Amino acid sequence: MAANNKKKETQQLREPKQKRSIKTKTKILRTAIKLFAKKGIHGTNTKEIAAKAGVSIGSFYSYFHDKKTLLLDVLEDFLRQIYTTIWENEEFPFTGTGTSEKERLYGVIQTVIVRMMKAYDLSPEFHRQTHALRYSDPDINRLYEEDRTREMQQIQGMLKNIGGRMRVRDPEAASIVIHNAAESVAHTAKFLGSSMDEGRLINELTDMIYHYVVKGSYGK
C-alpha cells in the first residue's frame, strides 16, 4: 500500500491541452464540487468521484495525485469564480452624468455588495465546509489568504478612486475592516440562514460602508 501511494505522489500528472482532456478534467472538477457539497468532503472518496464523472480511476489519477490535490484544485477554481462574480468588469464609475456624485458612490458600493451576495450562492455548502477547514489545513488557508489579498487590493482600488472624498486615513487597514464586515454579513445570510430579508442586510451594509469611507456622506 505504501509503495502504491509513493507511486501516486511521484507520477507525472497529465496537463490537459487537447479539448477532450480539458473536458475530462473539468468534468471531474464539477463532479467533485457537487459531491463535496452534497456528501461532505470527508464523506466523498476518489472512486465515487471518478464513477460519477464517468471516468476510470486510472484516468482520475492521471490528473490528480489524490483527493486532497483535487480538493485544492476545486477550491482554487471556486474562489476564482467568486472573485470574478464580484469584480469582473468593475470599472469604478465614480464620474459621469445623470446622477449626483453621492448617488454614484453609493451605487458602486451597493453593486459590489449585491455581487458578493450572488457569489456566495455559487455553492454555499462547499464554501461553508472549506472555510471551516482553513483553520486546520494550511493549504486551504493559503488559497483563502490569496483570495483575501486579491479582494483587499480591489477594495483599496475603490477607495483610491474616491479621491478627495475619501474619509478613511489608512486605506490598507480600511480594506481589512470593510472586507471583514462584508464577509461577516454574507456568512450570516448564506451560511447561518438568517431569517431577515437579504435586501435589508444589503441596504444597511451599504449605508455603513458608504458613511465610513465618504466625507460629507451623512447628508445622503
Contacts in CASP RR format, 6 or more apart in sequence:
PFRMAT RR
TARGET T0000
AUTHOR 0000-0000-0000
METHOD contacts of the structure
MODEL  1
MAANNKKKETQQLREPKQKRSIKTKTKILRTAIKLFAKKGIHGTNTKEIA
AKAGVSIGSFYSYFHDKKTLLLDVLEDFLRQIYTTIWENEEFPFTGTGTS
EKERLYGVIQTVIVRMMKAYDLSPEFHRQTHALRYSDPDINRLYEEDRTR
EMQQIQGMLKNIGGRMRVRDPEAASIVIHNAAESVAHTAKFLGSSMDEGR
LINELTDMIYHYVVKGSYGK
8 61 0 8 1.000
8 65 0 8 1.000
8 66 0 8 1.000
9 65 0 8 1.000
11 61 0 8 1.000
11 62 0 8 1.000
11 65 0 8 1.000
13 62 0 8 1.000
13 63 0 8 1.000
13 64 0 8 1.000
13 65 0 8 1.000
14 21 0 8 1.000
14 62 0 8 1.000
14 63 0 8 1.000
16 22 0 8 1.000
16 24 0 8 1.000
16 25 0 8 1.000
16 63 0 8 1.000
24 53 0 8 1.000
24 55 0 8 1.000
24 59 0 8 1.000
24 63 0 8 1.000
25 63 0 8 1.000
27 53 0 8 1.000
27 54 0 8 1.000
27 55 0 8 1.000
28 49 0 8 1.000
28 50 0 8 1.000
28 53 0 8 1.000
28 55 0 8 1.000
28 60 0 8 1.000
28 63 0 8 1.000
28 64 0 8 1.000
28 70 0 8 1.000
29 70 0 8 1.000
29 73 0 8 1.000
29 74 0 8 1.000
29 77 0 8 1.000
30 53 0 8 1.000
31 49 0 8 1.000
31 52 0 8 1.000
31 53 0 8 1.000
32 44 0 8 1.000
32 49 0 8 1.000
32 53 0 8 1.000
32 70 0 8 1.000
32 71 0 8 1.000
32 74 0 8 1.000
33 74 0 8 1.000
33 78 0 8 1.000
33 123 0 8 1.000
33 126 0 8 1.000
34 52 0 8 1.000
35 44 0 8 1.000
35 48 0 8 1.000
35 49 0 8 1.000
35 52 0 8 1.000
36 44 0 8 1.000
36 71 0 8 1.000
36 74 0 8 1.000
36 126 0 8 1.000
36 129 0 8 1.000
37 123 0 8 1.000
37 125 0 8 1.000
37 126 0 8 1.000
37 129 0 8 1.000
38 125 0 8 1.000
40 125 0 8 1.000
40 129 0 8 1.000
41 71 0 8 1.000
41 129 0 8 1.000
41 130 0 8 1.000
41 133 0 8 1.000
44 67 0 8 1.000
45 67 0 8 1.000
46 57 0 8 1.000
46 60 0 8 1.000
46 61 0 8 1.000
46 64 0 8 1.000
46 66 0 8 1.000
46 67 0 8 1.000
46 70 0 8 1.000
47 57 0 8 1.000
49 60 0 8 1.000
49 67 0 8 1.000
49 70 0 8 1.000
50 56 0 8 1.000
50 57 0 8 1.000
50 58 0 8 1.000
50 59 0 8 1.000
50 60 0 8 1.000
53 60 0 8 1.000
64 70 0 8 1.000
64 73 0 8 1.000
68 139 0 8 1.000
71 130 0 8 1.000
71 140 0 8 1.000
72 139 0 8 1.000
72 140 0 8 1.000
72 143 0 8 1.000
74 126 0 8 1.000
75 130 0 8 1.000
75 140 0 8 1.000
75 143 0 8 1.000
76 143 0 8 1.000
78 122 0 8 1.000
78 123 0 8 1.000
78 126 0 8 1.000
78 127 0 8 1.000
78 130 0 8 1.000
79 143 0 8 1.000
79 144 0 8 1.000
79 146 0 8 1.000
79 147 0 8 1.000
81 119 0 8 1.000
81 122 0 8 1.000
82 119 0 8 1.000
82 120 0 8 1.000
82 122 0 8 1.000
82 127 0 8 1.000
82 147 0 8 1.000
83 147 0 8 1.000
83 150 0 8 1.000
83 151 0 8 1.000
85 115 0 8 1.000
85 118 0 8 1.000
85 119 0 8 1.000
85 122 0 8 1.000
86 112 0 8 1.000
86 115 0 8 1.000
86 116 0 8 1.000
86 119 0 8 1.000
86 151 0 8 1.000
86 154 0 8 1.000
87 112 0 8 1.000
87 115 0 8 1.000
87 154 0 8 1.000
90 112 0 8 1.000
90 154 0 8 1.000
92 108 0 8 1.000
92 157 0 8 1.000
92 158 0 8 1.000
92 161 0 8 1.000
93 104 0 8 1.000
93 108 0 8 1.000
94 101 0 8 1.000
94 104 0 8 1.000
94 105 0 8 1.000
94 108 0 8 1.000
94 161 0 8 1.000
94 162 0 8 1.000
95 101 0 8 1.000
95 104 0 8 1.000
96 104 0 8 1.000
101 165 0 8 1.000
102 214 0 8 1.000
102 217 0 8 1.000
102 220 0 8 1.000
105 162 0 8 1.000
105 165 0 8 1.000
105 210 0 8 1.000
105 214 0 8 1.000
105 217 0 8 1.000
106 206 0 8 1.000
106 210 0 8 1.000
106 220 0 8 1.000
107 206 0 8 1.000
108 158 0 8 1.000
109 158 0 8 1.000
109 206 0 8 1.000
109 209 0 8 1.000
109 210 0 8 1.000
109 213 0 8 1.000
110 202 0 8 1.000
110 203 0 8 1.000
110 206 0 8 1.000
112 158 0 8 1.000
113 182 0 8 1.000
113 202 0 8 1.000
113 205 0 8 1.000
113 206 0 8 1.000
113 209 0 8 1.000
114 202 0 8 1.000
116 182 0 8 1.000
116 186 0 8 1.000
117 186 0 8 1.000
117 189 0 8 1.000
117 190 0 8 1.000
117 198 0 8 1.000
117 202 0 8 1.000
120 127 0 8 1.000
120 186 0 8 1.000
120 189 0 8 1.000
120 190 0 8 1.000
121 190 0 8 1.000
124 190 0 8 1.000
124 191 0 8 1.000
127 190 0 8 1.000
127 191 0 8 1.000
128 191 0 8 1.000
130 140 0 8 1.000
130 144 0 8 1.000
131 144 0 8 1.000
131 187 0 8 1.000
131 191 0 8 1.000
133 140 0 8 1.000
134 140 0 8 1.000
134 141 0 8 1.000
134 144 0 8 1.000
135 141 0 8 1.000
148 179 0 8 1.000
151 179 0 8 1.000
152 172 0 8 1.000
152 175 0 8 1.000
152 176 0 8 1.000
152 179 0 8 1.000
153 175 0 8 1.000
155 174 0 8 1.000
155 175 0 8 1.000
155 178 0 8 1.000
155 179 0 8 1.000
156 171 0 8 1.000
156 172 0 8 1.000
156 175 0 8 1.000
159 166 0 8 1.000
159 168 0 8 1.000
159 171 0 8 1.000
159 174 0 8 1.000
159 175 0 8 1.000
159 213 0 8 1.000
160 166 0 8 1.000
160 171 0 8 1.000
162 213 0 8 1.000
162 214 0 8 1.000
164 215 0 8 1.000
165 214 0 8 1.000
165 215 0 8 1.000
165 216 0 8 1.000
166 213 0 8 1.000
166 214 0 8 1.000
166 215 0 8 1.000
167 212 0 8 1.000
167 213 0 8 1.000
167 214 0 8 1.000
167 215 0 8 1.000
167 216 0 8 1.000
167 217 0 8 1.000
168 174 0 8 1.000
168 212 0 8 1.000
168 213 0 8 1.000
174 212 0 8 1.000
174 213 0 8 1.000
177 212 0 8 1.000
178 209 0 8 1.000
178 212 0 8 1.000
178 213 0 8 1.000
181 205 0 8 1.000
181 208 0 8 1.000
181 209 0 8 1.000
182 205 0 8 1.000
182 209 0 8 1.000
185 201 0 8 1.000
185 205 0 8 1.000
188 194 0 8 1.000
188 201 0 8 1.000
189 196 0 8 1.000
189 198 0 8 1.000
189 201 0 8 1.000
194 201 0 8 1.000
210 217 0 8 1.000
210 220 0 8 1.000
211 217 0 8 1.000
211 218 0 8 1.000
211 220 0 8 1.000
END
